[in-house]
Structures are given as C-alpha cells and as structure tokens.
Amino acid sequence: MAFLTQNELKEIGFKTIGDNVLISDKVSIYNSKNISIGSNVRIDDFCILSAGDKGISIGNYVHIACYVSLIGKELIEVQDYVGISSKSSVYSSSDDYSGDYLVGPTIPDIYKNVDHRPVIFEKYSLIGASSVILPGVRIGEGTAVGALSLVTKDLEEWGVYIGSPVKYIKQRKKGIIENARKLEKDAN
C-alpha cells in the first residue's frame, strides 16, 4: 500500500487536515473542501469519501479500512478512536425504494424522494466488516457493531450489536477509555 505524500494531501484541498495522516493513493475523494480530517488517521485502499454540502468530519485516531464508502449530502461525523472495518458502507443519503418514486442521480429531484439525514459515530465506536449504516443513525459512544450488520436506527452507548437488522447482544467493556487517556498522555 502506498500513501499520499504530505504535499499531495495539501494539494487535495481538504477543509482541514491534522498531523500523521495516512491516506492511500487509491482512495477516491469527492468535494474535498467539505472534508475535515483530524490527526493520527489512516484511510486504506479503495475507500470512497464523497462529501455533500454538510461534509465529512473525521476525528483523531481513526482507522477506515479498505473498500469503505462514506457517501451522502448530509453530515457524516466520525469521532475520535473510531474504527470502520473493510467493505462497510455509510450513507447519509438514500433513495426511497417504495416504488412510488424514481431513483438515481440522473433523475430530476421532483421525481425522487431522497432521505438525507446525518450519521454520527461517537467516540470509541467500532463497525465490523461489510456492515451498512443508513441515514439518520447515531452509533453511541463505545458501541461495537458486528460484521455483516444493517444499522437502521440509533444504537445506545457501550452496547454490542449484530445482525440484519442489528439487535442488542450485550454490554461492551469500557477499558478502552483508560487506554485512550494513557495514549494521549504519552503523546504529549
């Protein structure tokens, strides 16, 4: 895997970008002026960052694994210490599939009914491989979502969820908070 150089990252024209950012040279980036990236972030091969008017905001110590898509007109916020595993898809916009409306980017808006709502990943949350997150979802602090899950509603803090649609399994441990404090202390 090859990462973009610091000069290449600056040339992309992000709204903001922190230190120690590694972005694969195989990532597709759209509307970079609406994308903010914190420090200690890694974005792997074949990801798509397609920011709408409300943008994409990525915090500190975030890993976005290969083939992840972040797409939509509304805000997608990825807070500190979040991991999004490979082949997961995050949508802050989604067409109406009821059959009452036409769908797709080539259709004029008057014939479509698109759901545009923010998606928020709170601190310490983790998304398993090949999961799908739909518009209007808030993943609570410390929540873990198992692989191959479909998330259509808000998830409470510090839970472990899995399934399609997701179901609560158990409470997640909070030891990562202390480890994050130690990391931040050691980094300063």
C-alpha atoms as one frame of an Amber mdcrd trajectory, in Angstrom:
protein
   0.000   0.000   0.000   1.302   3.435  -0.946   0.179   6.548   0.900  -0.144
  10.091  -0.385   2.737  12.407   0.493   2.214  15.452   2.708   2.359  17.680
  -0.383  -0.222  15.538  -2.181  -2.523  15.703   0.850  -2.258  19.515   0.891
  -2.995  19.717  -2.835  -6.269  17.808  -2.411  -7.750  20.838  -0.671  -9.296
  19.381   2.475 -11.193  21.806   4.715  -8.739  20.847   7.477  -6.181  18.095
   7.924  -4.214  17.131  11.026  -0.820  15.548  11.592   0.226  11.963  10.955
  -2.489  11.325   8.353  -2.040   8.334   6.048  -4.374   8.143   3.062  -3.855
   5.527   0.387  -3.115   6.791  -3.088  -6.000   4.558  -4.224  -8.719   6.423
  -2.261 -11.388   8.325  -4.237 -12.179  11.740  -2.750 -15.046  14.000  -3.845
 -15.766  17.529  -2.569 -12.593  17.633  -0.501 -13.359  21.212   0.566 -16.139
  19.723   2.733 -13.932  17.109   4.423 -12.134  17.657   7.749  -9.597  15.119
   8.971  -8.010  15.064  12.428  -4.617  13.693  13.457  -3.437  10.083  13.532
  -5.871   8.953  10.850  -5.389   6.135   8.355  -7.618   5.554   5.327  -6.811
   2.419   3.338  -7.031   1.356  -0.326 -10.174   1.708  -2.422 -12.198   3.808
   0.035 -14.640   6.430  -1.241 -15.096   9.724   0.608 -17.922  11.566  -1.141
 -18.899  14.619   0.894 -22.107  16.509   0.357 -22.891  20.057   1.453 -22.779
  19.172   5.173 -19.457  17.375   4.789 -17.494  14.562   6.360 -15.751  15.141
   9.682 -13.146  12.614  10.830 -11.678  12.915  14.334  -8.359  11.761  15.800
  -7.035   8.190  15.976  -9.447   6.901  13.341  -8.935   3.939  11.025 -11.065
   3.491   7.916 -10.230   0.112   6.381 -10.136  -0.851   2.697 -13.219  -0.580
   0.495 -15.205   1.576   2.971 -17.623   4.109   1.472 -18.733   7.327   3.191
 -21.363   8.853   0.904 -24.184  11.394   1.109 -25.368  15.014   1.167 -25.800
  15.225   4.949 -23.088  15.233   7.607 -21.088  12.091   8.316 -19.221  12.564
  11.601 -16.592  10.066  12.726 -15.419  10.997  16.219 -12.138  10.072  17.952
 -10.957   6.464  18.284 -13.465   5.059  15.787 -12.761   2.092  13.537 -14.752
   1.269  10.414 -13.859  -2.179   9.069 -13.428  -3.181   5.450 -16.235  -3.127
   2.905 -18.610  -1.207   5.173 -20.903   1.395   3.620 -22.127   4.559   5.321
 -24.925   6.578   3.727 -26.210   9.966   4.869 -28.495   9.941   1.805 -30.662
   7.136   0.456 -33.302   6.886  -2.252 -36.906   5.867  -1.483 -37.252   2.253
  -2.630 -41.041   2.025  -2.044 -41.810   2.117  -5.750 -43.576   5.493  -5.529
 -40.540   7.453  -6.751 -37.798   7.179  -9.324 -34.261   6.643  -8.037 -30.729
   7.564  -9.020 -28.532  10.596  -9.655 -29.728  11.106 -13.250 -33.376  11.670
 -12.194 -34.555  15.258 -11.532 -35.304  15.918  -7.831 -39.053  16.439  -8.401
 -39.411  12.740  -9.276 -37.369  11.449  -6.323 -37.798  11.205  -2.559 -34.312
  11.091  -1.044 -33.748  10.658   2.701 -30.924  12.994   3.788 -30.035  12.721
   7.495 -26.737  12.891   9.421 -24.805   9.806  10.506 -22.759  10.099  13.708
 -20.150   7.644  15.024 -19.466   8.617  18.634 -16.075   8.113  20.328 -14.714
   4.583  20.658 -17.310   3.025  18.361 -16.388   0.158  16.074 -18.072  -1.074
  12.907 -17.491  -4.665  11.758 -16.684  -5.657   8.179 -19.308  -5.383   5.445
 -21.810  -3.527   7.590 -24.270  -0.968   6.206 -25.183   2.212   8.087 -28.236
   4.111   6.776 -29.200   7.812   7.105 -30.180   9.248  10.465 -28.213   6.790
  12.598 -26.210   7.668  15.697 -23.805   4.956  16.852 -23.482   5.562  20.600
 -20.178   6.032  22.385 -18.230   2.796  22.716 -20.694   0.738  20.714 -19.470
  -2.213  18.641 -21.373  -3.421  15.577 -20.620  -6.948  14.398 -19.718  -7.865
  10.832 -22.414  -8.021   8.144 -24.836  -5.879  10.158 -27.524  -3.497   8.895
 -27.979  -0.420  11.089 -31.220   1.497  10.502 -31.730   3.115  13.929 -29.734
   4.750  16.729 -27.657   2.427  18.906 -27.253   3.011  22.644 -23.837   3.636
  24.203 -21.493   0.788  25.107 -23.512  -1.976  23.508 -22.554  -4.849  21.249
 -24.948  -5.249  18.329 -25.091  -7.664  15.412 -27.482  -8.761  12.687 -29.646
  -7.557   9.849 -31.253  -5.503  11.241 -28.979  -5.165  14.278 -30.039  -6.484
  17.659 -28.518  -5.754  21.050 -26.354  -8.647  22.303 -24.614  -7.419  25.444
 -22.820  -4.548  27.139 -19.317  -3.675  25.926 -16.427  -3.161  28.353 -15.029
   0.357  28.835 -11.310  -0.350  29.293 -10.532   1.460  26.067 -11.259   4.804
  27.746  -8.312   4.406  30.120  -6.078   3.214  27.283  -7.010   6.305  25.256
  -6.129   8.529  28.231  -2.736   6.829  28.553  -2.097   7.180  24.803  -2.917
  10.896  24.876  -0.733  11.418  27.966   2.185   9.566  26.333   1.729  11.534
  23.091   2.145  14.848  24.941
